[in-house]
């Protein structure tokens, strides 16, 4: 009896599309992707950030910026701290003041002599006593005046030294803060520039990635389209008929089967005789 086989094949144009798709996929995946074109990159530090780092780590600027002011403040403290603030004209003032005092004191002595002459006691013991008393008091007043001028100069110089000491302390605090503000400003400005550079690197990386994967995405769209077309295309039926064997083929087949059986029977008989 003849055997008939029937199978449904896709239309020829669908087979052509699938074949073309397979060839493109093979060719596309044959060569590896150059992933270095879209490898992640990190933007380097901006110049402002580098300047901020340099300023922050440079001795005497960010690090130890307070040091010279503390050193100077130390020079204004202690027993000798006032000396740098003594007026260079103090001695001139003292000399001029004492000279004027001496002039006035001399006039006082002359007044005693004049009064003694008028009373007829010029050169007498009474005049000598008056002169001695006047001179002792004048000398004492002169010494008090001189010491007062010196004390006034010292007090003023000491006040100036204390004021300068406080100023240096304030600078020791303010200067590092000012340096710190500059460092932060540079760091902030540099971070903005670095972010912009990073955004540009990321955009370039994404553009390169899209370019590299565009053929794969396009092939994926094509594959989806071919699958959609294939699922909706009507099938083509193909039949195959296997004809019945001819009498000769049948006879040969029977003889082959019979020969096999006879061979097996002969083997059986030989085995019986052997027993």
Phi and psi in degrees as GROMACS dihedral restraints (atoms count N, CA, C in turn):
[ dihedral_restraints ]
;  ai    aj    ak    al  type     phi  dphi    fc
    3     4     5     6     1   -69.6    20    10
    4     5     6     7     1   140.9    20    10
    6     7     8     9     1  -103.6    20    10
    7     8     9    10     1   130.6    20    10
    9    10    11    12     1  -116.3    20    10
   10    11    12    13     1   126.5    20    10
   12    13    14    15     1  -115.6    20    10
   13    14    15    16     1   136.7    20    10
   15    16    17    18     1  -125.8    20    10
   16    17    18    19     1   129.8    20    10
   18    19    20    21     1  -134.3    20    10
   19    20    21    22     1   147.6    20    10
   21    22    23    24     1   -99.8    20    10
   22    23    24    25     1   120.5    20    10
   24    25    26    27     1  -107.9    20    10
   25    26    27    28     1   149.0    20    10
   27    28    29    30     1   -68.7    20    10
   28    29    30    31     1   161.2    20    10
   30    31    32    33     1   -61.4    20    10
   31    32    33    34     1   159.9    20    10
   33    34    35    36     1   -62.3    20    10
   34    35    36    37     1   -39.3    20    10
   36    37    38    39     1   -68.1    20    10
   37    38    39    40     1   -28.6    20    10
   39    40    41    42     1   -70.5    20    10
   40    41    42    43     1   -42.1    20    10
   42    43    44    45     1   -59.9    20    10
   43    44    45    46     1   -40.2    20    10
   45    46    47    48     1   -63.7    20    10
   46    47    48    49     1   -42.4    20    10
   48    49    50    51     1   -63.6    20    10
   49    50    51    52     1   -43.1    20    10
   51    52    53    54     1   -65.7    20    10
   52    53    54    55     1   -38.0    20    10
   54    55    56    57     1   -65.6    20    10
   55    56    57    58     1   -43.8    20    10
   57    58    59    60     1   -63.7    20    10
   58    59    60    61     1   -40.0    20    10
   60    61    62    63     1   -62.2    20    10
   61    62    63    64     1   -43.3    20    10
   63    64    65    66     1   -63.9    20    10
   64    65    66    67     1   -39.3    20    10
   66    67    68    69     1   -65.5    20    10
   67    68    69    70     1   -42.5    20    10
   69    70    71    72     1   -64.4    20    10
   70    71    72    73     1   -42.6    20    10
   72    73    74    75     1   -63.8    20    10
   73    74    75    76     1   -40.6    20    10
   75    76    77    78     1   -63.4    20    10
   76    77    78    79     1   -44.6    20    10
   78    79    80    81     1   -67.5    20    10
   79    80    81    82     1   -38.0    20    10
   81    82    83    84     1   -69.8    20    10
   82    83    84    85     1   -39.2    20    10
   84    85    86    87     1   -88.5    20    10
   85    86    87    88     1    -0.2    20    10
   87    88    89    90     1   -68.9    20    10
   88    89    90    91     1   -36.4    20    10
   90    91    92    93     1  -103.4    20    10
   91    92    93    94     1   136.2    20    10
   93    94    95    96     1   -70.6    20    10
   94    95    96    97     1   154.5    20    10
   96    97    98    99     1   -75.1    20    10
   97    98    99   100     1   144.4    20    10
   99   100   101   102     1   -85.9    20    10
  100   101   102   103     1    86.4    20    10
  102   103   104   105     1   -71.2    20    10
  103   104   105   106     1   -12.5    20    10
  105   106   107   108     1   -64.9    20    10
  106   107   108   109     1   -22.0    20    10
  108   109   110   111     1   -70.9    20    10
  109   110   111   112     1   -24.0    20    10
  111   112   113   114     1  -128.1    20    10
  112   113   114   115     1    30.3    20    10
  114   115   116   117     1   -73.3    20    10
  115   116   117   118     1   146.0    20    10
  117   118   119   120     1   -61.0    20    10
  118   119   120   121     1   141.0    20    10
  120   121   122   123     1  -131.8    20    10
  121   122   123   124     1   149.2    20    10
  123   124   125   126     1  -114.6    20    10
  124   125   126   127     1   127.6    20    10
  126   127   128   129     1   -67.2    20    10
  127   128   129   130     1   138.5    20    10
  129   130   131   132     1   -73.1    20    10
  130   131   132   133     1   169.5    20    10
  132   133   134   135     1   -65.0    20    10
  133   134   135   136     1   139.9    20    10
  135   136   137   138     1   -71.4    20    10
  136   137   138   139     1   160.1    20    10
  138   139   140   141     1   -59.9    20    10
  139   140   141   142     1   -35.7    20    10
  141   142   143   144     1   -64.0    20    10
  142   143   144   145     1   -38.2    20    10
  144   145   146   147     1   -66.2    20    10
  145   146   147   148     1   -39.6    20    10
  147   148   149   150     1   -64.6    20    10
  148   149   150   151     1   -40.5    20    10
  150   151   152   153     1   -64.1    20    10
  151   152   153   154     1   -39.6    20    10
  153   154   155   156     1   -62.2    20    10
  154   155   156   157     1   -42.4    20    10
  156   157   158   159     1   -64.3    20    10
  157   158   159   160     1   -44.0    20    10
  159   160   161   162     1   -61.6    20    10
  160   161   162   163     1   -44.5    20    10
  162   163   164   165     1   -65.4    20    10
  163   164   165   166     1   -39.6    20    10
  165   166   167   168     1   -70.3    20    10
  166   167   168   169     1   -27.3    20    10
  168   169   170   171     1  -107.5    20    10
  169   170   171   172     1     2.3    20    10
  171   172   173   174     1   -84.8    20    10
  172   173   174   175     1   130.1    20    10
  174   175   176   177     1   -62.9    20    10
  175   176   177   178     1   131.5    20    10
  177   178   179   180     1    92.9    20    10
  178   179   180   181     1   -12.8    20    10
  180   181   182   183     1  -110.0    20    10
  181   182   183   184     1   -95.3    20    10
  183   184   185   186     1   -66.4    20    10
  184   185   186   187     1   -45.9    20    10
  186   187   188   189     1   -92.8    20    10
  187   188   189   190     1   123.4    20    10
  189   190   191   192     1    69.9    20    10
  190   191   192   193     1    24.0    20    10
  192   193   194   195     1   -63.5    20    10
  193   194   195   196     1   -23.8    20    10
  195   196   197   198     1   -79.3    20    10
  196   197   198   199     1   -17.5    20    10
  198   199   200   201     1   -55.9    20    10
  199   200   201   202     1   -50.5    20    10
  201   202   203   204     1   -63.5    20    10
  202   203   204   205     1   -28.8    20    10
  204   205   206   207     1   -76.3    20    10
  205   206   207   208     1   -35.4    20    10
  207   208   209   210     1   -66.7    20    10
  208   209   210   211     1   -40.2    20    10
  210   211   212   213     1   -61.8    20    10
  211   212   213   214     1   -44.0    20    10
  213   214   215   216     1   -67.1    20    10
  214   215   216   217     1   -37.5    20    10
  216   217   218   219     1   -62.2    20    10
  217   218   219   220     1   -37.5    20    10
  219   220   221   222     1   -62.4    20    10
  220   221   222   223     1   -31.8    20    10
  222   223   224   225     1   -69.8    20    10
  223   224   225   226     1   -21.2    20    10
  225   226   227   228     1   -93.7    20    10
  226   227   228   229     1     1.8    20    10
  228   229   230   231     1  -109.9    20    10
  229   230   231   232     1   170.6    20    10
  231   232   233   234     1    88.1    20    10
  232   233   234   235     1   177.4    20    10
  234   235   236   237     1   -62.4    20    10
  235   236   237   238     1   -29.1    20    10
  237   238   239   240     1  -100.1    20    10
  238   239   240   241     1     5.2    20    10
  240   241   242   243     1   -63.5    20    10
  241   242   243   244     1   -28.2    20    10
  243   244   245   246     1   -75.0    20    10
  244   245   246   247     1   -20.0    20    10
  246   247   248   249     1   -61.1    20    10
  247   248   249   250     1   -35.3    20    10
  249   250   251   252     1   -68.6    20    10
  250   251   252   253     1    -8.9    20    10
  252   253   254   255     1  -112.4    20    10
  253   254   255   256     1     5.2    20    10
  255   256   257   258     1   -67.5    20    10
  256   257   258   259     1   138.4    20    10
  258   259   260   261     1   -68.7    20    10
  259   260   261   262     1   131.3    20    10
  261   262   263   264     1   -67.6    20    10
  262   263   264   265     1   -12.4    20    10
  264   265   266   267     1  -102.5    20    10
  265   266   267   268     1     7.0    20    10
  267   268   269   270     1   -62.6    20    10
  268   269   270   271     1   -44.7    20    10
  270   271   272   273     1   -64.6    20    10
  271   272   273   274     1   -36.9    20    10
  273   274   275   276     1   -63.0    20    10
  274   275   276   277     1   -39.9    20    10
  276   277   278   279     1   -65.4    20    10
  277   278   279   280     1   -43.4    20    10
  279   280   281   282     1   -62.8    20    10
  280   281   282   283     1   -46.2    20    10
  282   283   284   285     1   -60.8    20    10
  283   284   285   286     1   -44.9    20    10
  285   286   287   288     1   -65.2    20    10
  286   287   288   289     1   -40.1    20    10
  288   289   290   291     1   -66.2    20    10
  289   290   291   292     1   -45.5    20    10
  291   292   293   294     1   -66.8    20    10
  292   293   294   295     1   -34.7    20    10
  294   295   296   297     1   -63.9    20    10
  295   296   297   298     1   -41.4    20    10
  297   298   299   300     1   -66.5    20    10
  298   299   300   301     1   -38.0    20    10
  300   301   302   303     1   -63.2    20    10
  301   302   303   304     1   -43.9    20    10
  303   304   305   306     1   -61.6    20    10
  304   305   306   307     1   -37.9    20    10
  306   307   308   309     1   -62.9    20    10
  307   308   309   310     1   -44.5    20    10
  309   310   311   312     1   -66.6    20    10
  310   311   312   313     1   -37.5    20    10
  312   313   314   315     1   -65.4    20    10
  313   314   315   316     1   -39.3    20    10
  315   316   317   318     1   -63.7    20    10
  316   317   318   319     1   -37.3    20    10
  318   319   320   321     1   -65.6    20    10
  319   320   321   322     1   -33.7    20    10
  321   322   323   324     1   -65.4    20    10
  322   323   324   325     1   -40.4    20    10
  324   325   326   327     1   -64.8    20    10
  325   326   327   328     1   -39.2    20    10
  327   328   329   330     1   -64.4    20    10
  328   329   330   331     1   -34.3    20    10
  330   331   332   333     1   -64.8    20    10
  331   332   333   334     1   -37.4    20    10
  333   334   335   336     1   -63.7    20    10
  334   335   336   337     1   -43.7    20    10
  336   337   338   339     1   -63.2    20    10
  337   338   339   340     1   -40.4    20    10
  339   340   341   342     1   -65.2    20    10
  340   341   342   343     1   -43.2    20    10
  342   343   344   345     1   -66.4    20    10
  343   344   345   346     1   -37.0    20    10
  345   346   347   348     1   -65.4    20    10
  346   347   348   349     1   -38.7    20    10
  348   349   350   351     1   -66.1    20    10
  349   350   351   352     1   -39.8    20    10
  351   352   353   354     1   -68.1    20    10
  352   353   354   355     1   -31.3    20    10
  354   355   356   357     1   -92.4    20    10
  355   356   357   358     1    -0.6    20    10
  357   358   359   360     1    78.8    20    10
  358   359   360   361     1    18.9    20    10
  360   361   362   363     1  -111.4    20    10
  361   362   363   364     1    22.1    20    10
  363   364   365   366     1   -64.5    20    10
  364   365   366   367     1   124.8    20    10
  366   367   368   369     1    84.6    20    10
  367   368   369   370     1     1.1    20    10
  369   370   371   372     1   -82.8    20    10
  370   371   372   373     1   177.2    20    10
  372   373   374   375     1   -66.3    20    10
  373   374   375   376     1   -36.9    20    10
  375   376   377   378     1   -61.4    20    10
  376   377   378   379     1   -42.3    20    10
  378   379   380   381     1   -62.6    20    10
  379   380   381   382     1   -39.1    20    10
  381   382   383   384     1   -63.8    20    10
  382   383   384   385     1   -40.3    20    10
  384   385   386   387     1   -64.8    20    10
  385   386   387   388     1   -42.8    20    10
  387   388   389   390     1   -63.9    20    10
  388   389   390   391     1   -39.7    20    10
  390   391   392   393     1   -64.3    20    10
  391   392   393   394     1   -42.2    20    10
  393   394   395   396     1   -65.4    20    10
  394   395   396   397     1   -45.0    20    10
  396   397   398   399     1   -62.8    20    10
  397   398   399   400     1   -43.2    20    10
  399   400   401   402     1   -63.4    20    10
  400   401   402   403     1   -42.3    20    10
  402   403   404   405     1   -67.2    20    10
  403   404   405   406     1   -39.9    20    10
  405   406   407   408     1   -62.5    20    10
  406   407   408   409     1   -44.4    20    10
  408   409   410   411     1   -67.3    20    10
  409   410   411   412     1   -37.5    20    10
  411   412   413   414     1   -65.2    20    10
  412   413   414   415     1   -42.5    20    10
  414   415   416   417     1   -64.3    20    10
  415   416   417   418     1   -40.1    20    10
  417   418   419   420     1   -64.0    20    10
  418   419   420   421     1   -44.7    20    10
  420   421   422   423     1   -64.0    20    10
  421   422   423   424     1   -36.2    20    10
  423   424   425   426     1   -65.3    20    10
  424   425   426   427     1   -41.9    20    10
  426   427   428   429     1   -65.5    20    10
  427   428   429   430     1   -41.5    20    10
  429   430   431   432     1   -63.2    20    10
  430   431   432   433     1   -39.4    20    10
  432   433   434   435     1   -64.3    20    10
  433   434   435   436     1   -44.3    20    10
  435   436   437   438     1   -64.6    20    10
  436   437   438   439     1   -44.4    20    10
  438   439   440   441     1   -65.4    20    10
  439   440   441   442     1   -35.4    20    10
  441   442   443   444     1   -64.6    20    10
  442   443   444   445     1   -41.3    20    10
  444   445   446   447     1   -64.4    20    10
  445   446   447   448     1   -40.9    20    10
  447   448   449   450     1   -65.6    20    10
  448   449   450   451     1   -42.1    20    10
  450   451   452   453     1   -64.9    20    10
  451   452   453   454     1   -37.9    20    10
  453   454   455   456     1   -63.3    20    10
  454   455   456   457     1   -42.1    20    10
  456   457   458   459     1   -65.1    20    10
  457   458   459   460     1   -40.8    20    10
  459   460   461   462     1   -65.2    20    10
  460   461   462   463     1   -45.1    20    10
  462   463   464   465     1   -60.0    20    10
  463   464   465   466     1   -44.4    20    10
  465   466   467   468     1   -64.2    20    10
  466   467   468   469     1   -43.9    20    10
  468   469   470   471     1   -64.7    20    10
  469   470   471   472     1   -38.9    20    10
  471   472   473   474     1   -67.1    20    10
  472   473   474   475     1   -38.2    20    10
  474   475   476   477     1   -63.6    20    10
  475   476   477   478     1   -42.4    20    10
  477   478   479   480     1   -64.9    20    10
  478   479   480   481     1   -38.0    20    10
  480   481   482   483     1   -65.3    20    10
  481   482   483   484     1   -42.2    20    10
  483   484   485   486     1   -63.7    20    10
  484   485   486   487     1   -39.9    20    10
  486   487   488   489     1   -63.8    20    10
  487   488   489   490     1   -44.1    20    10
  489   490   491   492     1   -65.4    20    10
  490   491   492   493     1   -36.2    20    10
  492   493   494   495     1   -60.3    20    10
  493   494   495   496     1   -46.2    20    10
  495   496   497   498     1   -63.9    20    10
  496   497   498   499     1   -37.5    20    10
  498   499   500   501     1   -64.2    20    10
  499   500   501   502     1   -41.6    20    10
  501   502   503   504     1   -66.4    20    10
  502   503   504   505     1   -37.6    20    10
  504   505   506   507     1   -63.6    20    10
  505   506   507   508     1   -42.2    20    10
  507   508   509   510     1   -63.3    20    10
  508   509   510   511     1   -40.7    20    10
  510   511   512   513     1   -65.2    20    10
  511   512   513   514     1   -36.4    20    10
  513   514   515   516     1   -61.8    20    10
  514   515   516   517     1   -26.8    20    10
  516   517   518   519     1   -89.4    20    10
  517   518   519   520     1   -39.0    20    10
  519   520   521   522     1   -75.4    20    10
  520   521   522   523     1   -40.4    20    10
  522   523   524   525     1   -60.9    20    10
  523   524   525   526     1   -48.4    20    10
  525   526   527   528     1   -59.6    20    10
  526   527   528   529     1   -35.4    20    10
  528   529   530   531     1   -64.6    20    10
  529   530   531   532     1   -40.2    20    10
  531   532   533   534     1   -66.8    20    10
  532   533   534   535     1   -42.5    20    10
  534   535   536   537     1   -60.9    20    10
  535   536   537   538     1   -42.4    20    10
  537   538   539   540     1   -62.1    20    10
  538   539   540   541     1   -38.3    20    10
  540   541   542   543     1   -64.6    20    10
  541   542   543   544     1   -41.3    20    10
  543   544   545   546     1   -64.0    20    10
  544   545   546   547     1   -41.4    20    10
  546   547   548   549     1   -61.5    20    10
  547   548   549   550     1   -44.9    20    10
  549   550   551   552     1   -65.5    20    10
  550   551   552   553     1   -38.0    20    10
  552   553   554   555     1   -64.5    20    10
  553   554   555   556     1   -46.0    20    10
  555   556   557   558     1   -63.2    20    10
  556   557   558   559     1   -42.6    20    10
  558   559   560   561     1   -63.4    20    10
  559   560   561   562     1   -41.6    20    10
  561   562   563   564     1   -66.2    20    10
  562   563   564   565     1   -45.2    20    10
  564   565   566   567     1   -63.7    20    10
  565   566   567   568     1   -41.6    20    10
  567   568   569   570     1   -66.2    20    10
  568   569   570   571     1   -35.8    20    10
  570   571   572   573     1   -64.3    20    10
  571   572   573   574     1   -37.0    20    10
  573   574   575   576     1   -63.6    20    10
  574   575   576   577     1   -42.5    20    10
  576   577   578   579     1   -66.9    20    10
  577   578   579   580     1   -38.8    20    10
  579   580   581   582     1   -65.4    20    10
  580   581   582   583     1   -38.9    20    10
  582   583   584   585     1   -63.5    20    10
  583   584   585   586     1   -40.3    20    10
  585   586   587   588     1   -63.8    20    10
  586   587   588   589     1   -43.6    20    10
  588   589   590   591     1   -63.9    20    10
  589   590   591   592     1   -39.0    20    10
  591   592   593   594     1   -64.7    20    10
  592   593   594   595     1   -39.5    20    10
  594   595   596   597     1   -63.0    20    10
  595   596   597   598     1   -38.6    20    10
  597   598   599   600     1   -66.3    20    10
  598   599   600   601     1   -41.2    20    10
  600   601   602   603     1   -62.8    20    10
  601   602   603   604     1   -42.9    20    10
  603   604   605   606     1   -64.6    20    10
  604   605   606   607     1   -40.0    20    10
  606   607   608   609     1   -65.3    20    10
  607   608   609   610     1   -42.0    20    10
  609   610   611   612     1   -63.8    20    10
  610   611   612   613     1   -42.5    20    10
  612   613   614   615     1   -61.2    20    10
  613   614   615   616     1   -43.3    20    10
  615   616   617   618     1   -67.3    20    10
  616   617   618   619     1   -38.5    20    10
  618   619   620   621     1   -63.5    20    10
  619   620   621   622     1   -42.4    20    10
  621   622   623   624     1   -65.3    20    10
  622   623   624   625     1   -38.1    20    10
  624   625   626   627     1   -65.1    20    10
  625   626   627   628     1   -43.4    20    10
  627   628   629   630     1   -62.5    20    10
  628   629   630   631     1   -39.6    20    10
  630   631   632   633     1   -65.6    20    10
  631   632   633   634     1   -40.2    20    10
  633   634   635   636     1   -69.6    20    10
  634   635   636   637     1   -37.2    20    10
  636   637   638   639     1   -93.9    20    10
  637   638   639   640     1    -2.4    20    10
  639   640   641   642     1   -58.6    20    10
  640   641   642   643     1   -43.5    20    10
  642   643   644   645     1   -61.2    20    10
  643   644   645   646     1   -37.2    20    10
  645   646   647   648     1   -67.4    20    10
  646   647   648   649     1   -41.9    20    10
  648   649   650   651     1   -66.2    20    10
  649   650   651   652     1   -40.7    20    10
  651   652   653   654     1   -63.7    20    10
  652   653   654   655     1   -40.9    20    10
  654   655   656   657     1   -66.3    20    10
  655   656   657   658     1   -34.6    20    10
  657   658   659   660     1   -64.8    20    10
  658   659   660   661     1   -42.0    20    10
  660   661   662   663     1   -61.1    20    10
  661   662   663   664     1   -40.8    20    10
  663   664   665   666     1   -64.7    20    10
  664   665   666   667     1   -40.4    20    10
  666   667   668   669     1   -63.3    20    10
  667   668   669   670     1   -42.2    20    10
  669   670   671   672     1   -62.2    20    10
  670   671   672   673     1   -41.4    20    10
  672   673   674   675     1   -65.1    20    10
  673   674   675   676     1   -42.9    20    10
  675   676   677   678     1   -63.5    20    10
  676   677   678   679     1   -42.0    20    10
  678   679   680   681     1   -62.1    20    10
  679   680   681   682     1   -39.2    20    10
  681   682   683   684     1   -66.0    20    10
  682   683   684   685     1   -41.4    20    10
  684   685   686   687     1   -65.8    20    10
  685   686   687   688     1   -43.5    20    10
  687   688   689   690     1   -63.1    20    10
  688   689   690   691     1   -37.3    20    10
  690   691   692   693     1   -71.4    20    10
  691   692   693   694     1   -23.9    20    10
  693   694   695   696     1  -102.3    20    10
  694   695   696   697     1    -3.8    20    10
  696   697   698   699     1   -83.0    20    10
  697   698   699   700     1   140.3    20    10
  699   700   701   702     1   -67.8    20    10
  700   701   702   703     1   143.0    20    10
  702   703   704   705     1   -82.2    20    10
  703   704   705   706     1   159.1    20    10
  705   706   707   708     1  -109.7    20    10
  706   707   708   709     1   127.6    20    10
  708   709   710   711     1   -91.1    20    10
  709   710   711   712     1   135.5    20    10
  711   712   713   714     1  -130.1    20    10
  712   713   714   715     1   127.1    20    10
  714   715   716   717     1  -111.0    20    10
  715   716   717   718     1   143.9    20    10
  717   718   719   720     1  -128.8    20    10
  718   719   720   721     1   128.2    20    10
  720   721   722   723     1  -113.3    20    10
  721   722   723   724     1   125.5    20    10
  723   724   725   726     1   -98.0    20    10
  724   725   726   727     1   113.7    20    10
  726   727   728   729     1   -68.7    20    10
  727   728   729   730     1   158.4    20    10
  729   730   731   732     1   -66.9    20    10
  730   731   732   733     1   150.6    20    10
  732   733   734   735     1   -69.0    20    10
  733   734   735   736     1   149.4    20    10
  735   736   737   738     1   -72.8    20    10
  736   737   738   739     1   163.1    20    10
  738   739   740   741     1   -54.9    20    10
  739   740   741   742     1   -38.9    20    10
  741   742   743   744     1   -63.5    20    10
  742   743   744   745     1   -43.6    20    10
  744   745   746   747     1   -62.9    20    10
  745   746   747   748     1   -36.0    20    10
  747   748   749   750     1   -66.9    20    10
  748   749   750   751     1   -45.1    20    10
  750   751   752   753     1   -61.7    20    10
  751   752   753   754     1   -45.2    20    10
  753   754   755   756     1   -61.6    20    10
  754   755   756   757     1   -35.6    20    10
  756   757   758   759     1   -69.1    20    10
  757   758   759   760     1   -40.7    20    10
  759   760   761   762     1   -65.6    20    10
  760   761   762   763     1   -44.1    20    10
  762   763   764   765     1   -60.7    20    10
  763   764   765   766     1   -38.3    20    10
  765   766   767   768     1   -65.2    20    10
  766   767   768   769     1   -41.6    20    10
  768   769   770   771     1   -67.2    20    10
  769   770   771   772     1   -42.3    20    10
  771   772   773   774     1   -63.5    20    10
  772   773   774   775     1   -43.7    20    10
  774   775   776   777     1   -58.4    20    10
  775   776   777   778     1   -38.0    20    10
  777   778   779   780     1   -66.6    20    10
  778   779   780   781     1   -41.4    20    10
  780   781   782   783     1   -65.8    20    10
  781   782   783   784     1   -43.2    20    10
  783   784   785   786     1   -62.1    20    10
  784   785   786   787     1   -39.0    20    10
  786   787   788   789     1   -62.3    20    10
  787   788   789   790     1   -40.1    20    10
  789   790   791   792     1   -67.8    20    10
  790   791   792   793     1   -36.3    20    10
  792   793   794   795     1   -68.7    20    10
  793   794   795   796     1   -39.8    20    10
  795   796   797   798     1   -61.0    20    10
  796   797   798   799     1   -41.6    20    10
  798   799   800   801     1   -62.1    20    10
  799   800   801   802     1   -34.4    20    10
  801   802   803   804     1   -68.1    20    10
  802   803   804   805     1   -44.4    20    10
  804   805   806   807     1   -64.1    20    10
  805   806   807   808     1   -42.1    20    10
  807   808   809   810     1   -61.4    20    10
  808   809   810   811     1   -31.8    20    10
  810   811   812   813     1   -72.3    20    10
  811   812   813   814     1   -36.0    20    10
  813   814   815   816     1   -66.3    20    10
  814   815   816   817     1   -45.9    20    10
  816   817   818   819     1   -60.3    20    10
  817   818   819   820     1   -39.2    20    10
  819   820   821   822     1   -61.0    20    10
  820   821   822   823     1   -29.7    20    10
